[in-house]
């Protein structure tokens, strides 16, 4: 297939004819489990060629090649009966032992909450035949398939799945490049979504692979947790396409539901990359009472600090509200600054996550083990001629060249960093005095034009209030003048 996007669109058009498929969310859910089975079968073909003793965890009658690959194969009621009453029953009940049968564990975890929503076996056969036209053993088609993930998430957003949004590739790439994962380090995303951060980390680490032992090390170093079923399937499929043979360490679970005391030394990681969901609410009894909150972004910050090894590094996306919030947020930030070196906050402008959210966000970088003495801020500006990011004009990795040139080396305490109109440093004493408010404004902002809508609206309101005060004073003067006349 030369245009995978058009193939996927034609599949969705077929599904729209089916009475059992209601809306984008169900279409995407149906598409993802079918694509997973096709991808899994394609990768098994490779393993059968390279490893003579390979044995599939899926019983032969349930493998894609057996029931789906023949374009003249089962259709109509026979296909529907097979999928509903045999395929799903078997795959949902495969061995769930991640050590003895890790591939079976992956398949079962993908299908545990999946279901077939199509009611027409004839339309299902048409969809299956379209998917059969995709050759996932061709690198070009794998690469093309990866480009569809953003579109799938945008379709989910239009279907009302709030909280699911795509972290732009430029942002994930920058965060991974800056933290520079090294072979042998364990990388975790505790809110992995479709796996964007993990894919970037895999690509970064694979450049360091020189032999089979290195590849084995890479295969075991990628971990993730995803609460929602659909992003979990997308993540597992994404990692399969990026060479992770058995993504059994991508767990379908809620990372916030595990009590902190249950984490052992084996659970600690070297690196965390994540864009945790924010604005949501969770009941988390397994967290210390003084840090207990229902806000998901705050809880993930507590979790990340806890799960890092001494010397471990983290890079995460957080909204402005976490920086200046009160209550438990203050205690969370106080502990973070006491136990970790929050060395850098990159302040992103509006529109980076458009159209998913208009909330302003920040990139936080910290290392566990030494307290913060000062925090560096860097204000990321729009490129020349750009007033806002959009679907057709997203943020690009080249825009982070300024940050990369300025960044310096953590080993020498970022000695090469200098303040400029976009970069400034705030000491820990000033942050303490501000009640751990990390929303520290650019002191050079009055020297430069500001186009931030929130700032402009605040200035407008202030000027309106000042004007009203002057009008009132003028009325008082006129009234006094008239009274004395």
Secondary structure as GFF3:
##gff-version 3
##sequence-region A 1 485
A	DSSP	alpha_helix	4	15	.	.	.	ID=ss1
A	DSSP	alpha_helix	23	50	.	.	.	ID=ss2
A	DSSP	three_ten_helix	60	62	.	.	.	ID=ss3
A	DSSP	alpha_helix	64	67	.	.	.	ID=ss4
A	DSSP	alpha_helix	76	82	.	.	.	ID=ss5
A	DSSP	pi_helix	83	87	.	.	.	ID=ss6
A	DSSP	alpha_helix	88	92	.	.	.	ID=ss7
A	DSSP	alpha_helix	102	111	.	.	.	ID=ss8
A	DSSP	alpha_helix	121	132	.	.	.	ID=ss9
A	DSSP	alpha_helix	139	146	.	.	.	ID=ss10
A	DSSP	alpha_helix	149	158	.	.	.	ID=ss11
A	DSSP	alpha_helix	169	179	.	.	.	ID=ss12
A	DSSP	beta_strand	187	189	.	.	.	ID=ss13
A	DSSP	alpha_helix	196	206	.	.	.	ID=ss14
A	DSSP	alpha_helix	212	219	.	.	.	ID=ss15
A	DSSP	beta_strand	222	226	.	.	.	ID=ss16
A	DSSP	alpha_helix	229	241	.	.	.	ID=ss17
A	DSSP	beta_strand	250	252	.	.	.	ID=ss18
A	DSSP	three_ten_helix	255	257	.	.	.	ID=ss19
A	DSSP	three_ten_helix	260	262	.	.	.	ID=ss20
A	DSSP	three_ten_helix	265	267	.	.	.	ID=ss21
A	DSSP	beta_strand	269	274	.	.	.	ID=ss22
A	DSSP	three_ten_helix	289	291	.	.	.	ID=ss23
A	DSSP	alpha_helix	296	307	.	.	.	ID=ss24
A	DSSP	beta_strand	308	319	.	.	.	ID=ss25
A	DSSP	alpha_helix	320	324	.	.	.	ID=ss26
A	DSSP	alpha_helix	328	339	.	.	.	ID=ss27
A	DSSP	beta_strand	340	347	.	.	.	ID=ss28
A	DSSP	beta_strand	361	368	.	.	.	ID=ss29
A	DSSP	beta_strand	374	379	.	.	.	ID=ss30
A	DSSP	three_ten_helix	397	400	.	.	.	ID=ss31
A	DSSP	alpha_helix	401	407	.	.	.	ID=ss32
A	DSSP	three_ten_helix	410	412	.	.	.	ID=ss33
A	DSSP	beta_strand	423	427	.	.	.	ID=ss34
A	DSSP	alpha_helix	428	433	.	.	.	ID=ss35
A	DSSP	three_ten_helix	445	447	.	.	.	ID=ss36
A	DSSP	alpha_helix	453	484	.	.	.	ID=ss37
###
